[in-house]
């Protein structure tokens, strides 16, 4: 959290995000706070609109710690709603349009959201919401960029709301956001962060040059914790947020050049597409200072290419939305450790555990558990799920179990093996899909690969590989399988290779292995 020395005499000791935005409006009123599709919003204007949003919510019965949901595309209004909700003392519930209508209704009900903001592109999803859903039943459903029966007008409400600060005290223990994790069925778990955790998150990144003069290009959805991790230090420390409605390679590179972008947070598939663009080498990206990556594994070869071809430092961040510690790899400084996700950062402590919860020595693979000052309050309404992920050491310190498998090498760098649930047990041996994927990706004709477990009468489970070939490749599936198996141990051998045009991925680049597994699970059932 911000030290007392870093806070101006007229600022509160707990310097929350909303108060920081107000301070920027006083200190640099004409400074550029936000850029979105031609709109350039200064701090004075943004702060005034945040005040209006907060007063809009208060006028509709929202009180501190109440929940406010948003299902919307990235926009200037999204930023207003994000910070305005916090200024009202309320908790933001950003929702992903990747979920089904039924799941989204379940998340809104589970959170108890009093207000729902919706953008035009999400209306089909909202059409399936039950009429007794709280924001709909209370006439607190607000259309951001459309007019329709049953939906209040965002523009009209904002024009009517006061531009004065609502004067609500924000304290560290108030809920900041609920982020719902992905799930295959039912309502996903809601991860609750408080203001103390989120404030520490943004302050931890101050050393990376966030602040006045920083220009961050946000090219992933604003409901994602990946984006929030870069957005918070940018807006909280006085930089400029350049927001894309939707990522595309040409649009990103155009913005990066024109806006002289210094910071960005991207997922691996975005780096891959950007570097593969024919115009990349001719682009002026010299303003970049820091590039970050998280949410999915970044291959060593891709890290090397980013370092060699893209100005600025490359940092890979490993951690969970739930918190519990982070590792950071400075790929620029450690070219010999590109097969790792770095070392513990920001005072984090990690343990490697066996299946019985016993600590394992350095070099042995087990489940990764971590602790730090950044840890969620818990899963919303799910105390048993919260308890299930907690592990205590002999001194009584609380750690969060990650579900990831890995080990620390002799230099203290963390090597990831796999998700615990993705581990393949073949003939009694533990087989890590990531090891097989690395071999497949080393083939010159392979551009993407994912390995899952499928049932086997002989071995219990056996590895099945899904592969994307480069354009023009003529490698056969059986040829590729033979080539890979010559480089793998006997328990690791791949039973079949299936070619796909592309792997199913989430908007933040994670391979959706549940979609790859689905036909085989059903067949086995």
Secondary structure as the mmCIF struct_conf table of DSSP 4:
data_model
#
loop_
_struct_conf.conf_type_id
_struct_conf.id
_struct_conf.beg_label_comp_id
_struct_conf.beg_label_asym_id
_struct_conf.beg_label_seq_id
_struct_conf.end_label_comp_id
_struct_conf.end_label_asym_id
_struct_conf.end_label_seq_id
HELX_RH_3T_P HELX_RH_3T_P1 UNK A 4 UNK A 6
BEND BEND1 UNK A 7 UNK A 7
TURN_TY1_P TURN_TY1_P1 UNK A 9 UNK A 10
BEND BEND2 UNK A 11 UNK A 11
BEND BEND3 UNK A 13 UNK A 14
HELX_RH_AL_P HELX_RH_AL_P1 UNK A 17 UNK A 27
BEND BEND4 UNK A 28 UNK A 28
TURN_TY1_P TURN_TY1_P2 UNK A 29 UNK A 30
BEND BEND5 UNK A 31 UNK A 31
STRN STRN1 UNK A 32 UNK A 36
TURN_TY1_P TURN_TY1_P3 UNK A 37 UNK A 38
STRN STRN2 UNK A 39 UNK A 42
HELX_RH_AL_P HELX_RH_AL_P2 UNK A 43 UNK A 59
TURN_TY1_P TURN_TY1_P4 UNK A 60 UNK A 61
TURN_TY1_P TURN_TY1_P5 UNK A 64 UNK A 65
STRN STRN3 UNK A 67 UNK A 71
BEND BEND6 UNK A 74 UNK A 74
HELX_RH_AL_P HELX_RH_AL_P3 UNK A 76 UNK A 87
TURN_TY1_P TURN_TY1_P6 UNK A 88 UNK A 89
STRN STRN4 UNK A 91 UNK A 94
TURN_TY1_P TURN_TY1_P7 UNK A 97 UNK A 98
BEND BEND7 UNK A 99 UNK A 99
HELX_RH_AL_P HELX_RH_AL_P4 UNK A 101 UNK A 111
TURN_TY1_P TURN_TY1_P8 UNK A 112 UNK A 112
BEND BEND8 UNK A 114 UNK A 114
STRN STRN5 UNK A 115 UNK A 118
HELX_RH_3T_P HELX_RH_3T_P2 UNK A 120 UNK A 122
HELX_RH_AL_P HELX_RH_AL_P5 UNK A 123 UNK A 126
TURN_TY1_P TURN_TY1_P9 UNK A 127 UNK A 128
BEND BEND9 UNK A 129 UNK A 129
TURN_TY1_P TURN_TY1_P10 UNK A 131 UNK A 132
BEND BEND10 UNK A 133 UNK A 133
HELX_RH_AL_P HELX_RH_AL_P6 UNK A 134 UNK A 137
TURN_TY1_P TURN_TY1_P11 UNK A 138 UNK A 139
STRN STRN6 UNK A 141 UNK A 143
BEND BEND11 UNK A 144 UNK A 145
STRN STRN7 UNK A 148 UNK A 148
TURN_TY1_P TURN_TY1_P12 UNK A 149 UNK A 150
STRN STRN8 UNK A 151 UNK A 151
STRN STRN9 UNK A 152 UNK A 153
HELX_RH_AL_P HELX_RH_AL_P7 UNK A 154 UNK A 160
BEND BEND12 UNK A 161 UNK A 161
BEND BEND13 UNK A 164 UNK A 164
HELX_LH_PP_P HELX_LH_PP_P1 UNK A 168 UNK A 170
TURN_TY1_P TURN_TY1_P13 UNK A 172 UNK A 173
BEND BEND14 UNK A 174 UNK A 174
STRN STRN10 UNK A 175 UNK A 180
HELX_LH_PP_P HELX_LH_PP_P2 UNK A 181 UNK A 182
BEND BEND15 UNK A 184 UNK A 186
HELX_LH_PP_P HELX_LH_PP_P3 UNK A 187 UNK A 189
STRN STRN11 UNK A 190 UNK A 194
HELX_RH_AL_P HELX_RH_AL_P8 UNK A 195 UNK A 204
TURN_TY1_P TURN_TY1_P14 UNK A 205 UNK A 205
HELX_RH_3T_P HELX_RH_3T_P3 UNK A 206 UNK A 208
TURN_TY1_P TURN_TY1_P15 UNK A 209 UNK A 209
BEND BEND16 UNK A 211 UNK A 211
TURN_TY1_P TURN_TY1_P16 UNK A 212 UNK A 213
STRN STRN12 UNK A 215 UNK A 218
BEND BEND17 UNK A 220 UNK A 220
TURN_TY1_P TURN_TY1_P17 UNK A 222 UNK A 223
BEND BEND18 UNK A 224 UNK A 224
HELX_RH_AL_P HELX_RH_AL_P9 UNK A 225 UNK A 237
TURN_TY1_P TURN_TY1_P18 UNK A 238 UNK A 238
STRN STRN13 UNK A 240 UNK A 243
BEND BEND19 UNK A 245 UNK A 246
HELX_RH_AL_P HELX_RH_AL_P10 UNK A 249 UNK A 258
TURN_TY1_P TURN_TY1_P19 UNK A 259 UNK A 260
STRN STRN14 UNK A 263 UNK A 266
HELX_RH_AL_P HELX_RH_AL_P11 UNK A 268 UNK A 275
TURN_TY1_P TURN_TY1_P20 UNK A 276 UNK A 276
BEND BEND20 UNK A 277 UNK A 277
TURN_TY1_P TURN_TY1_P21 UNK A 278 UNK A 279
HELX_RH_3T_P HELX_RH_3T_P4 UNK A 280 UNK A 282
BEND BEND21 UNK A 283 UNK A 283
TURN_TY1_P TURN_TY1_P22 UNK A 286 UNK A 287
STRN STRN15 UNK A 290 UNK A 293
BEND BEND22 UNK A 295 UNK A 296
HELX_RH_AL_P HELX_RH_AL_P12 UNK A 300 UNK A 309
BEND BEND23 UNK A 310 UNK A 310
BEND BEND24 UNK A 312 UNK A 312
STRN STRN16 UNK A 313 UNK A 319
TURN_TY1_P TURN_TY1_P23 UNK A 321 UNK A 322
STRN STRN17 UNK A 323 UNK A 323
BEND BEND25 UNK A 324 UNK A 324
STRN STRN18 UNK A 326 UNK A 330
TURN_TY1_P TURN_TY1_P24 UNK A 331 UNK A 333
HELX_RH_3T_P HELX_RH_3T_P5 UNK A 335 UNK A 337
TURN_TY1_P TURN_TY1_P25 UNK A 338 UNK A 339
BEND BEND26 UNK A 340 UNK A 340
STRN STRN19 UNK A 343 UNK A 345
TURN_TY1_P TURN_TY1_P26 UNK A 346 UNK A 347
STRN STRN20 UNK A 349 UNK A 353
TURN_TY1_P TURN_TY1_P27 UNK A 355 UNK A 356
BEND BEND27 UNK A 357 UNK A 357
STRN STRN21 UNK A 359 UNK A 359
TURN_TY1_P TURN_TY1_P28 UNK A 362 UNK A 363
STRN STRN22 UNK A 366 UNK A 371
BEND BEND28 UNK A 373 UNK A 373
STRN STRN23 UNK A 375 UNK A 375
BEND BEND29 UNK A 377 UNK A 377
STRN STRN24 UNK A 378 UNK A 379
TURN_TY1_P TURN_TY1_P29 UNK A 380 UNK A 381
HELX_RH_AL_P HELX_RH_AL_P13 UNK A 383 UNK A 388
TURN_TY1_P TURN_TY1_P30 UNK A 389 UNK A 389
STRN STRN25 UNK A 390 UNK A 392
TURN_TY1_P TURN_TY1_P31 UNK A 394 UNK A 395
STRN STRN26 UNK A 398 UNK A 408
TURN_TY1_P TURN_TY1_P32 UNK A 410 UNK A 411
BEND BEND30 UNK A 412 UNK A 412
STRN STRN27 UNK A 414 UNK A 419
HELX_RH_3T_P HELX_RH_3T_P6 UNK A 420 UNK A 422
STRN STRN28 UNK A 424 UNK A 426
TURN_TY1_P TURN_TY1_P33 UNK A 427 UNK A 428
STRN STRN29 UNK A 429 UNK A 431
HELX_RH_AL_P HELX_RH_AL_P14 UNK A 433 UNK A 441
TURN_TY1_P TURN_TY1_P34 UNK A 442 UNK A 442
BEND BEND31 UNK A 443 UNK A 443
TURN_TY1_P TURN_TY1_P35 UNK A 444 UNK A 445
STRN STRN30 UNK A 446 UNK A 456
TURN_TY1_P TURN_TY1_P36 UNK A 457 UNK A 459
STRN STRN31 UNK A 460 UNK A 469
HELX_LH_PP_P HELX_LH_PP_P4 UNK A 470 UNK A 470
TURN_TY1_P TURN_TY1_P37 UNK A 471 UNK A 472
HELX_RH_AL_P HELX_RH_AL_P15 UNK A 477 UNK A 485
TURN_TY1_P TURN_TY1_P38 UNK A 486 UNK A 487
BEND BEND32 UNK A 488 UNK A 488
HELX_RH_3T_P HELX_RH_3T_P7 UNK A 490 UNK A 492
STRN STRN32 UNK A 494 UNK A 499
BEND BEND33 UNK A 501 UNK A 502
STRN STRN33 UNK A 505 UNK A 505
TURN_TY1_P TURN_TY1_P39 UNK A 507 UNK A 508
STRN STRN34 UNK A 511 UNK A 511
HELX_RH_AL_P HELX_RH_AL_P16 UNK A 513 UNK A 524
#
